[in-house]
């Protein structure tokens, strides 16, 4: 793996320079990446369409989100307060001992290895949140391209290289590794210069990287988002009041993007009743009416066929509905299955993700059994409750339980459509992610790639600008226990 | 291990209640613990003196620090803004899609297993920072008593039980496990209800716990502080100007508390010169004049004798000075050894901690060689530079390098004496700790035991008080991108 060694040596050498680059310069760099991606124009979208089979409108939207993310991080590091600066000045006369001057801020970890994601060729790949939050933090990035969209990745990497030249960043601040082998990924994670890893993909892939990282002589953090069932709990009165509307929302949410979202609702819980029977029929009708569509790549399509069949073979599981249209090769068929909660509770395999437009409706005998099933669920990115105001209050313990299971709890909505804002947390307890304390959506994603350092008794000139008395950057700081600019 | 199972079941049941206790109630509980510890009076100090051989003045001081920590966390959760609340209200008319109401705050992880530390029988043991930050966060605590001070631990645990009764907390919010076996510790970390681990002790102990936690079906975070060499770099002009004063400071810092501090300076780097020779003699004179003293327990005393002898046997290492007084059994002898940087660089074993009043002075041929040695150091809690203003600037790259190696960089001071304030970071890159992103000193220690949860589209009544529109707790929140009370 001498080439891996040379890659990480280059990344480490670039880090020695890049870690000292100012927030405003990093901001220009991120902004230049966004502009360079936009300048690639329609050929980038066409390449991504060919490689990912995603429709143009989705890819145009995702490119917009990607550039918007780059600009959000650009704004974050331009403003600069994200370093969480804290200053406690000296008290030379304090008894029994004088208090030294201590100042603390966040500093970058070092080279970060990022794995491109298949389901977000822009927003979670080459210049996606992992890359852009690491670069914003002051880390260098080694990007392993996802083998399902190598040309798309190459084009975006060229845009980043252009931005590097334009803004005078060190050449190796970003290194694109188009190698598709598993061994390369493993070697990148194991290299001693690598200080953190970002990954979005399967449980098997993410967990393998986590294990390699934990078993290194020097363990490093891995931020792997590995999948989620995104359970939805539909309370009885909501079905009385608006089962048709709920079926509309969920028919769309389950099949959006051929079900290839980490937040796709994979489990729907209801209490056995006439209204639930009606809802089943309504939701079944929605899914029957939605045509199969081509999945991201042949591997994902094959896995969907295999995992769907395996799920449908489980004891007590019945196929309720599938698309009226026959799928072409590599298309995913919208599918709804049902099972009784009694069978669900006894079969852990039903809590495994089927990535694609598949959802399982679980009919509980009563609310109590629904809660028993909820308590057995593994960690999730999201959990949702559909209910009328009064029943939400009556079963407030369900919302409390779900806040223990998930990183985001939604009421009367769908989990798909992840808003990018300061209050968004995208990261749930294991096995949804390897570290529920950090988000991979929004500007807080920068916190994954930094650590605090205290500077004690430093002369002003030796301090980073963020910590100087004169506050030349004009950032918010906790100064002797008071937030000040 | 059925008893371990029952302990964690009790802790989990208590968590279901305790996680809903308000900040103000938790504050009263922490305050009551501090008062109950103080009410134990002198018998607690006497018990600790017998068990730890630490002098009365040190233990009285440490008890004061422990109660002060409890009160700092009490103030933190009374005030309440630590939950980092963020609110983004809905925009129903936004095109193309309405923006939902999303609110985020930190929530407790669940039961935390804390291991008492031998070298801080109060401040890092039964009611120490790990326990008190976990309780402040809303986690329950299972405390494995350190076998070197079981009676001290039992007395403090009784104080906590008293505080539980007085403030009406669930009985099992804190469970004291006096079992000293290694297997018990392992089983506590491996139990599925355990959600995080706090540990202060040896590298072997901390790394074993880290590995057990990483290998669980559901990996959990381990915050282990495992030791540090705390290298000190003494620049040439400082020795010209004030070698006598530096020798004073370091004679005291190396031997304070019989060298049993995680921040004891274990490596002193200087550049070969007449002044360094003079400094050697001066520091040697200080150490010769300091009497050996009894170490914390026989295991630590034996390890010191063994590790000191092993360090002195390394190629090129010479004993420069030891205390003029002969040590009694189980006492640690102040010791200074020297080695040339050339030999130090070639021998990794010289970068292993000798826990006790031992320090190794490394004589470099020049500043360049000193930096080469610095670059090879493993992660540290602290690193220090002693220098005159002009040479600090001339060698500013050394300070930059040390900020990569350590969690705290000190200029013209000693690393011992860890100030408890918002700007203090106590936690360095591996192997100093298992997670350099978190501190075990100061109120930021609470961040180890929480994770964010987003609440989307919640009715006001179902929201935690911290996130309600009316802000009934009056805390600081990021409200539509603006910090507000």
HADDOCK unambig.tbl for C-alpha pairs under 7 A between the chains (distance, minus, plus):
assign (segid A and resid 86 and name CA) (segid B and resid 422 and name CA) 6.55 0.50 0.50
assign (segid A and resid 86 and name CA) (segid B and resid 423 and name CA) 5.02 0.50 0.50
assign (segid A and resid 87 and name CA) (segid B and resid 423 and name CA) 5.73 0.50 0.50
assign (segid A and resid 88 and name CA) (segid B and resid 423 and name CA) 6.16 0.50 0.50
assign (segid A and resid 102 and name CA) (segid B and resid 423 and name CA) 5.87 0.50 0.50
assign (segid A and resid 102 and name CA) (segid B and resid 424 and name CA) 6.76 0.50 0.50
assign (segid A and resid 103 and name CA) (segid B and resid 423 and name CA) 5.17 0.50 0.50
assign (segid A and resid 104 and name CA) (segid B and resid 423 and name CA) 4.91 0.50 0.50
assign (segid A and resid 104 and name CA) (segid B and resid 424 and name CA) 6.73 0.50 0.50
assign (segid A and resid 214 and name CA) (segid B and resid 214 and name CA) 6.63 0.50 0.50
assign (segid A and resid 218 and name CA) (segid B and resid 430 and name CA) 6.17 0.50 0.50
assign (segid A and resid 393 and name CA) (segid B and resid 462 and name CA) 6.84 0.50 0.50
assign (segid A and resid 396 and name CA) (segid B and resid 462 and name CA) 6.94 0.50 0.50
assign (segid A and resid 403 and name CA) (segid B and resid 453 and name CA) 6.78 0.50 0.50
assign (segid A and resid 407 and name CA) (segid B and resid 452 and name CA) 6.89 0.50 0.50
assign (segid A and resid 407 and name CA) (segid B and resid 453 and name CA) 4.85 0.50 0.50
assign (segid A and resid 407 and name CA) (segid B and resid 454 and name CA) 6.32 0.50 0.50
assign (segid A and resid 408 and name CA) (segid B and resid 453 and name CA) 5.44 0.50 0.50
assign (segid A and resid 408 and name CA) (segid B and resid 454 and name CA) 4.42 0.50 0.50
assign (segid A and resid 408 and name CA) (segid B and resid 455 and name CA) 5.87 0.50 0.50
assign (segid A and resid 409 and name CA) (segid B and resid 454 and name CA) 6.25 0.50 0.50
assign (segid A and resid 409 and name CA) (segid B and resid 455 and name CA) 5.12 0.50 0.50
assign (segid A and resid 409 and name CA) (segid B and resid 456 and name CA) 6.03 0.50 0.50
assign (segid A and resid 410 and name CA) (segid B and resid 455 and name CA) 6.19 0.50 0.50
assign (segid A and resid 410 and name CA) (segid B and resid 456 and name CA) 4.59 0.50 0.50
assign (segid A and resid 410 and name CA) (segid B and resid 457 and name CA) 6.25 0.50 0.50
assign (segid A and resid 411 and name CA) (segid B and resid 456 and name CA) 6.21 0.50 0.50
assign (segid A and resid 411 and name CA) (segid B and resid 457 and name CA) 5.42 0.50 0.50
assign (segid A and resid 411 and name CA) (segid B and resid 458 and name CA) 5.74 0.50 0.50
assign (segid A and resid 422 and name CA) (segid B and resid 86 and name CA) 6.54 0.50 0.50
assign (segid A and resid 423 and name CA) (segid B and resid 86 and name CA) 5.03 0.50 0.50
assign (segid A and resid 423 and name CA) (segid B and resid 87 and name CA) 5.73 0.50 0.50
assign (segid A and resid 423 and name CA) (segid B and resid 88 and name CA) 6.17 0.50 0.50
assign (segid A and resid 423 and name CA) (segid B and resid 102 and name CA) 5.87 0.50 0.50
assign (segid A and resid 423 and name CA) (segid B and resid 103 and name CA) 5.16 0.50 0.50
assign (segid A and resid 423 and name CA) (segid B and resid 104 and name CA) 4.90 0.50 0.50
assign (segid A and resid 423 and name CA) (segid B and resid 454 and name CA) 6.59 0.50 0.50
assign (segid A and resid 424 and name CA) (segid B and resid 102 and name CA) 6.75 0.50 0.50
assign (segid A and resid 424 and name CA) (segid B and resid 104 and name CA) 6.74 0.50 0.50
assign (segid A and resid 424 and name CA) (segid B and resid 454 and name CA) 5.96 0.50 0.50
assign (segid A and resid 425 and name CA) (segid B and resid 452 and name CA) 6.60 0.50 0.50
assign (segid A and resid 425 and name CA) (segid B and resid 453 and name CA) 6.24 0.50 0.50
assign (segid A and resid 425 and name CA) (segid B and resid 454 and name CA) 5.51 0.50 0.50
assign (segid A and resid 430 and name CA) (segid B and resid 218 and name CA) 6.16 0.50 0.50
assign (segid A and resid 436 and name CA) (segid B and resid 451 and name CA) 6.28 0.50 0.50
assign (segid A and resid 437 and name CA) (segid B and resid 451 and name CA) 4.42 0.50 0.50
assign (segid A and resid 437 and name CA) (segid B and resid 452 and name CA) 6.24 0.50 0.50
assign (segid A and resid 451 and name CA) (segid B and resid 436 and name CA) 6.29 0.50 0.50
assign (segid A and resid 451 and name CA) (segid B and resid 437 and name CA) 4.42 0.50 0.50
assign (segid A and resid 452 and name CA) (segid B and resid 407 and name CA) 6.88 0.50 0.50
assign (segid A and resid 452 and name CA) (segid B and resid 425 and name CA) 6.60 0.50 0.50
assign (segid A and resid 452 and name CA) (segid B and resid 437 and name CA) 6.24 0.50 0.50
assign (segid A and resid 453 and name CA) (segid B and resid 403 and name CA) 6.78 0.50 0.50
assign (segid A and resid 453 and name CA) (segid B and resid 407 and name CA) 4.84 0.50 0.50
assign (segid A and resid 453 and name CA) (segid B and resid 408 and name CA) 5.44 0.50 0.50
assign (segid A and resid 453 and name CA) (segid B and resid 425 and name CA) 6.24 0.50 0.50
assign (segid A and resid 454 and name CA) (segid B and resid 407 and name CA) 6.31 0.50 0.50
assign (segid A and resid 454 and name CA) (segid B and resid 408 and name CA) 4.41 0.50 0.50
assign (segid A and resid 454 and name CA) (segid B and resid 409 and name CA) 6.25 0.50 0.50
assign (segid A and resid 454 and name CA) (segid B and resid 423 and name CA) 6.60 0.50 0.50
assign (segid A and resid 454 and name CA) (segid B and resid 424 and name CA) 5.96 0.50 0.50
assign (segid A and resid 454 and name CA) (segid B and resid 425 and name CA) 5.50 0.50 0.50
assign (segid A and resid 455 and name CA) (segid B and resid 408 and name CA) 5.87 0.50 0.50
assign (segid A and resid 455 and name CA) (segid B and resid 409 and name CA) 5.12 0.50 0.50
assign (segid A and resid 455 and name CA) (segid B and resid 410 and name CA) 6.18 0.50 0.50
assign (segid A and resid 456 and name CA) (segid B and resid 409 and name CA) 6.04 0.50 0.50
assign (segid A and resid 456 and name CA) (segid B and resid 410 and name CA) 4.58 0.50 0.50
assign (segid A and resid 456 and name CA) (segid B and resid 411 and name CA) 6.20 0.50 0.50
assign (segid A and resid 457 and name CA) (segid B and resid 410 and name CA) 6.27 0.50 0.50
assign (segid A and resid 457 and name CA) (segid B and resid 411 and name CA) 5.44 0.50 0.50
assign (segid A and resid 458 and name CA) (segid B and resid 411 and name CA) 5.74 0.50 0.50
assign (segid A and resid 462 and name CA) (segid B and resid 393 and name CA) 6.83 0.50 0.50
assign (segid A and resid 462 and name CA) (segid B and resid 396 and name CA) 6.96 0.50 0.50
